[in-house]
Amino acid sequence: MKRSRKIILSEKEMPRQWYNILADMPNKPLPPLHPATRQPIGPEDLAAVFPMELIKQEVSAERYIDIPDEVVDLYRTYRPSPVYRAEYLEKAIGTKSKIYYKYEGGNYSGSHKANTAIAQAYYNKKEGVRRITTETGAGQWGSAMSFACNHFGLELLVFMVKVSYNHKPGRKLLMNAYNARVVPSPSMMTAAGRKILEEDPESPGSLGIAISEAMEVALQDPYTKYSLGSVLNHVILHQTIIGQEALIQMEKAGDYPDVVIGCFGGGSNFSGIAFPFLRERLLNGKNIRLLTVEPASCPKLTKGKFLYDFGDTAGMTPLLPMYTLGHNFIPEKIHAGGLRYHGAGVLVSQLLKDGFIEAKAKMQRECFEAGVLFARTEGILPAPESTYAIAGALDEARKADLEGVSKTILFNLSGHGHFDISAYEKYFEGNLPDHELTDAEVEEALSKINLPVA
Ligand SMILES: *Cc1c(COP(=O)(O)O)cnc(C)c1O
């Protein structure tokens, strides 16, 4: 019998726990530091911006955390998500390797971001919060949060990076449809935004600036909290539902990946699929490589430094020990807006430093080329961000073919690109410039920050 190319799980088989990699890391990450005192922070320092349950998850050392029933109920509207064997893609490139992908675009938000948006909205609601502020780059996080907040009866104010706000009216309208208010960032609403606009009225904005704006508003009102779509430990925890499912699906397929791949913005979709497989390596000695792919124009993992740095531009977040290009760095306006972030999650950063993860950087034209090939063979138009993972998977398949071996490759298709059609238009017109940050530019960006070395 021919094996199915779509590997599905029933609702009953959906894992009911998230996985916390912190429990199994050989070297635990350094503590976050208070932005003013530079001393390690405690849970109470975060209480003004996050609900207590999420703070507990942020610092938890428990290996497994139960997914609340209300979150499971919403997960069940789109989870378990399918894993596909990319047979048509394999055939198109003539590889002897097997390529699988986990598709996280098949939900209301069109990306993996729904997995944490639902959980974050739920915990905020449970603790009496009325309004949430957040940032969004390309708009996937804002859309994910808009529906989740509306479902749980919370208001949402989104600061959307201006370049995306102008390029992607569709995402803004989707957020409006889900009942959220969307403001282009930098804005005149906050001191952080006004300061940037004074220096550069034409600022395209960045995730770092939008985070400063959203945090500033949240700090002014006890019933308003702030929410972040990537980077933080609790966000990555929620995303592990991806890898928890994928492990079972690969077993059903009768296969086990040699390499797991994800694109990298702040680390949440990559960590989400990779960490449960890393657990199998750390606890059960299963051999596996984990590879993440970032843009050459925003190469914090491959060219940045491991330092204590702020998560935002204004310096309001705790100092985090992470790979960074410096919190003042404003990345080129590439079309994978969700990957335009200067820093990286603490967990991934420590694991990269310790050699458990590999990272590589790619330019956008090659990634769009891979994305178009994927659309034409597999039938899903990938989000620009996800094309970096596809390009990484193609590299692995081609490398194996050159070596005359067959590998099993699993990548995370983090979202679809239906709202990114104008980026594809630019690609078809030959109007998509490649850009690579040079070592000198990295040095310059990092010289502008003066922070303790991790
Ligand atoms: C936000 C986003 C990313 C990048 O963020 P991570 O936290 O690194 O996953 C990647 N792909 C899609 C589709 C996104 O929306």
The ligand as an SDF file (V2000), in Angstrom:
LIG
                    3D

 15 15  0  0  0  0  0  0  0  0999 V2000
    6.3370   35.7180   13.3420 C   0  0  0  0  0  0  0  0  0  0  0  0
    6.6360   34.7060   12.3200 C   0  0  0  0  0  0  0  0  0  0  0  0
    7.9080   34.1100   12.2250 C   0  0  0  0  0  0  0  0  0  0  0  0
    9.0750   34.5320   13.0610 C   0  0  0  0  0  0  0  0  0  0  0  0
    8.9320   34.4650   14.4270 O   0  0  0  0  0  0  0  0  0  0  0  0
    9.5190   33.2970   15.3370 P   0  0  0  0  0  0  0  0  0  0  0  0
    9.1580   33.6990   16.6980 O   0  0  0  0  0  0  0  0  0  0  0  0
   10.9890   33.2290   15.1110 O   0  0  0  0  0  0  0  0  0  0  0  0
    8.8340   32.0690   14.8950 O   0  0  0  0  0  0  0  0  0  0  0  0
    8.0930   33.1210   11.2820 C   0  0  0  0  0  0  0  0  0  0  0  0
    7.1080   32.7430   10.4550 N   0  0  0  0  0  0  0  0  0  0  0  0
    5.8820   33.3020   10.4950 C   0  0  0  0  0  0  0  0  0  0  0  0
    4.8400   32.8440    9.5300 C   0  0  0  0  0  0  0  0  0  0  0  0
    5.6050   34.2950   11.4350 C   0  0  0  0  0  0  0  0  0  0  0  0
    4.3950   34.8260   11.5000 O   0  0  0  0  0  0  0  0  0  0  0  0
  1  2  1  0
  2  3  1  0
  2 14  2  0
  3  4  1  0
  3 10  2  0
  4  5  1  0
  5  6  1  0
  6  7  2  0
  6  8  1  0
  6  9  1  0
 10 11  1  0
 11 12  2  0
 12 13  1  0
 12 14  1  0
 14 15  1  0
M  END
$$$$
